[in-house]
Amino acid sequence: MSAIKQSQFIEKHQQQWDDFEKWLDYQELSRSQKRSKKKPVEAPKEIDLPKTYRQICHHYSLANSRMYSPVLSKRLNHLVTRGHQKLYGAHTHFWHHIIVFFAVGFPTLIRKEWRLVAIASALFYIPFFAIIIAIQIQPDLVYSIMDGAQVRSIEVMYDPDSLTHKIGREREADSDLYMFGFYIKNNTGIGFENFAGGILFGLGTLFYMIFNGLYIGAAAGHLTHLEFIDTFWGFVLGHGSFELTAIVLSGVAGLKLTAALIKPGRKSRIRALIDNGKIAVQIMYGAATMFIIAAFIEAFWSSMVMPVMIKYIVAAILWSLVLAYFLFLGRQVRHAT
């Protein structure tokens, strides 16, 4: 059914794309001919650049939201990029590409890879919630995941009676800017392990996703058992919307590499790895950005002293925004075919 819709979509708009491409080619050729003083070639059909550019942007968005073939999306993306460069100038091309990626490409790509998202989510969140629940029943289980020094460290960091340091930080970590850099280094390190582990036929990604779920869950379970509820959950829930989602997405990138090695289809493993690697790198661009946002929130917001209810409300808003971003951004009302 989608193939039929795609063929109808192409048939309806093919001429406009061809005319736009010829016009862009002519504009570039005319400039080079003027520099070389050659006789210009005959001009193609004149177009309304702003109007045509907006229409093709809409076509590109539709092609992504309907998950048409990568070849079609690539061609439309190329036309959109060339049209924007002609309309607004070359100096804005880089930022336009970034905006298009995060406004359309990234959320659409994650929806397209929903099966891998589901697998990565299960690998992380099942151990995460399982160990939290298990520690409420058997508190000593935390020591099977963390050693005594680590357990004592997190107790001190989130102790509601501590007045010697900011909640959620080591005693010597007084600078928000220092912690911002530390969180970026720590978060991106976790993400890279999940991603790079995919090259080991998924064993690395599998290990790191489960381990991170257990480790983070053990800390959460232990602190919950100690009833450090507001100091711990009030601190982590806000930036967790970006950080935990980025952990899952870096696992998706790793699983994308794994898929190329385990199930390359008609391609060679090298070819499949190259093709899937391009997609995985795009996912990691987005995940890395989310890690940086999480680090910023954690350094400059999470440790602020304020009524915990405000933090819970902000956390709920941030989680809703992240979910809405991946569920809805980049979609278009399907009123055109």
FIVEX-503534 format. One record per residue (C-alpha): x negated, y negated, z. Coordinates in pm, whole numbers, padded with zeros to 5 digits, always signed. Layout:
N
XYZ
...
// end
This chain:
337
+00000+00000+00000
-00283-00243+00091
-00458-00161-00239
-00142-00257-00429
-00113-00581-00237
-00480-00653-00301
-00443-00597-00674
-00140-00829-00683
-00330-01087-00481
-00627-01076-00721
-00406-01085-01030
-00223-01393-00903
-00532-01597-00812
-00808-01459-01036
-00779-01736-01295
-00806-02009-01035
-01119-01849-00888
-01275-01813-01232
-01198-02176-01323
-01341-02297-00992
-01656-02091-01034
-01707-02217-01392
-01660-02576-01276
-01917-02533-00999
-02161-02369-01241
-02114-02659-01481
-02181-02915-01208
-02507-02745-01114
-02607-02699-01479
-02529-03061-01562
-02763-03184-01288
-03049-02971-01413
-02985-03080-01773
-02988-03445-01672
-03324-03397-01507
-03463-03223-01815
-03280-03465-02054
-03124-03176-02245
-02794-03210-02424
-02517-03117-02177
-02293-02819-02248
-01922-02861-02299
-01736-02930-01975
-01488-02670-01846
-01134-02741-01738
-01127-03029-01485
-01007-02943-01134
-00889-03124-00823
-01182-03033-00596
-01029-03103-00250
-00701-02930-00336
-00865-02629-00501
-01116-02597-00219
-00838-02589+00045
-00646-02327-00155
-00948-02099-00190
-01024-02139+00183
-00669-02014+00241
-00726-01722+00002
-01045-01633+00190
-00864-01639+00524
-00586-01418+00386
-00835-01169+00242
-01001-01140+00584
-00681-01115+00787
-00543-00846+00552
-00876-00665+00554
-00913-00660+00176
-01231-00516+00025
-01568-00656+00139
-01651-00731-00225
-01349-00962-00258
-01418-01129+00079
-01781-01181-00017
-01687-01347-00346
-01434-01579-00181
-01679-01664+00095
-01934-01755-00174
-01682-01980-00348
-01584-02144-00019
-01949-02208+00068
-02029-02354-00276
-01712-02563-00275
-01785-02702+00071
-02140-02786-00029
-02015-02972-00335
-01737-03150-00144
-01926-03252+00170
-02292-03231+00076
-02568-02981+00137
-02660-03118+00481
-02336-02986+00632
-02363-02637+00483
-02529-02474+00783
-02277-02602+01038
-01986-02521+00810
-02108-02163+00780
-02129-02138+01161
-01779-02283+01206
-01627-02050+00945
-01798-01750+01106
-01667-01819+01457
-01324-01947+01346
-01251-01667+01100
-01526-01415+01037
-01617-01301+01388
-01268-01237+01534
-01157-01079+01207
-01461-00850+01206
-01393-00737+01563
-01030-00658+01477
-01149-00461+01175
-01381-00256+01399
-01107-00187+01654
-01187+00185+01672
-01544+00119+01779
-01419-00151+02018
-01191+00108+02179
-01477+00358+02215
-01719+00100+02356
-01452-00027+02597
-01389+00326+02722
-01763+00390+02769
-01795+00081+02987
-01464+00031+03163
-01380+00393+03256
-01702+00435+03463
-01661+00077+03591
-01313+00126+03737
-01373+00490+03835
-01668+00406+04061
-01485+00108+04215
-01198+00336+04316
-01429+00619+04425
-01628+00391+04658
-01309+00283+04836
-01256+00653+04918
-01620+00749+04974
-01826+00434+05052
-02165+00611+05055
-02132+00678+04681
-02282+00333+04622
-02621+00477+04724
-02605+00728+04439
-02615+00433+04196
-02817+00171+04388
-03100+00202+04639
-03081+00056+04989
-03270-00264+04901
-03036-00339+04611
-02730-00279+04826
-02864-00509+05098
-02947-00775+04837
-02594-00796+04699
-02451-00797+05052
-02659-01103+05138
-02574-01276+04807
-02198-01248+04862
-02175-01260+05240
-01895-01513+05315
-02068-01606+05643
-02397-01701+05476
-02477-02071+05485
-02839-02053+05364
-02781-02028+04988
-02519-02049+04717
-02286-01752+04691
-02393-01506+04422
-02760-01612+04422
-03086-01515+04582
-03202-01743+04862
-03483-01900+04657
-03265-01970+04349
-03162-02331+04414
-03164-02473+04059
-02858-02438+03835
-03079-02484+03530
-03318-02213+03649
-03028-01974+03699
-02889-02062+03356
-03214-01945+03197
-03227-01638+03420
-02871-01536+03332
-02937-01577+02958
-03247-01356+02983
-03066-01093+03191
-02748-01086+02982
-02915-01076+02642
-03144-00801+02770
-02840-00586+02853
-02687-00662+02514
-03004-00574+02322
-03033-00239+02501
-02676-00150+02405
-02738-00257+02045
-03082-00102+01991
-02973+00223+02154
-02756+00292+01850
-03062+00373+01641
-03116+00684+01857
-02805+00845+01708
-02600+00668+01974
-02766+00829+02275
-02918+00501+02390
-02594+00309+02351
-02402+00587+02527
-02645+00584+02821
-02665+00207+02866
-02291+00149+02833
-02208+00414+03095
-02496+00307+03322
-02397-00061+03310
-02035+00031+03383
-02141+00240+03683
-02396-00011+03815
-02173-00318+03791
-01878-00116+03918
-02081+00014+04214
-02165-00341+04319
-01802-00449+04277
-01673-00143+04463
-01912-00184+04756
-01841-00555+04802
-01468-00490+04772
-01497-00221+05041
-01674-00475+05267
-01382-00713+05199
-01605-00976+05039
-01312-01026+04803
-01302-01399+04749
-01679-01454+04751
-01743-01175+04498
-01437-01170+04273
-01400-01548+04292
-01759-01575+04169
-01759-01315+03888
-01413-01322+03733
-01458-01651+03548
-01779-01580+03356
-01691-01209+03345
-01441-01278+03067
-01730-01363+02835
-02004-01147+02987
-01817-00816+03008
-01663-00867+02665
-02009-00936+02522
-02143-00617+02683
-01868-00419+02510
-01930-00592+02175
-02304-00527+02190
-02207-00163+02238
-01987-00189+01929
-02290-00314+01734
-02492-00016+01857
-02214+00226+01763
-02202+00069+01415
-02565+00175+01367
-02479+00518+01505
-02195+00559+01255
-02438+00504+00967
-02666+00780+01095
-02397+01034+01190
-02145+00973+00913
-02309+00796+00617
-02048+00924+00370
-02168+00921+00009
-02452+00684+00092
-02799+00786+00202
-02863+00729+00573
-03103+00447+00491
-02849+00272+00268
-02570+00322+00521
-02796+00193+00800
-02878-00120+00600
-02511-00189+00520
-02387-00119+00873
-02685-00305+01015
-02572-00626+00842
-02233-00594+01013
-02391-00501+01346
-02615-00809+01336
-02309-01031+01280
-02144-00873+01584
-02460-00937+01786
-02462-01303+01678
-02118-01336+01833
-02204-01129+02141
-02520-01334+02203
-02316-01655+02186
-02072-01512+02439
-02362-01417+02668
-02488-01777+02655
-02140-01913+02733
-02114-01666+03023
-02454-01778+03154
-02348-02143+03138
-02025-02076+03330
-02205-01858+03585
-02480-02115+03649
-02275-02434+03656
-01922-02327+03755
-01909-01991+03934
-02131-02096+04224
-01946-02423+04291
-01779-02453+04631
-01405-02505+04593
-01075-02337+04686
-01095-01984+04556
-00743-02003+04412
-00868-02259+04160
-01136-02015+04050
-00881-01738+04009
-00659-01965+03798
-00952-02071+03578
-01058-01707+03545
-00708-01610+03429
-00717-01890+03171
-01063-01785+03045
-00962-01418+03011
-00646-01524+02825
-00848-01744+02589
-01095-01465+02511
-00816-01216+02441
-00621-01467+02231
-00936-01552+02034
-00993-01193+01922
-00626-01110+01876
-00509-01417+01683
-00785-01646+01556
-00846-01619+01183
-00501-01482+01109
-00275-01663+00864
+00103-01651+00816
+00146-01399+00538
+00376-01598+00320
+00162-01563+00008
+00083-01246-00184
// end
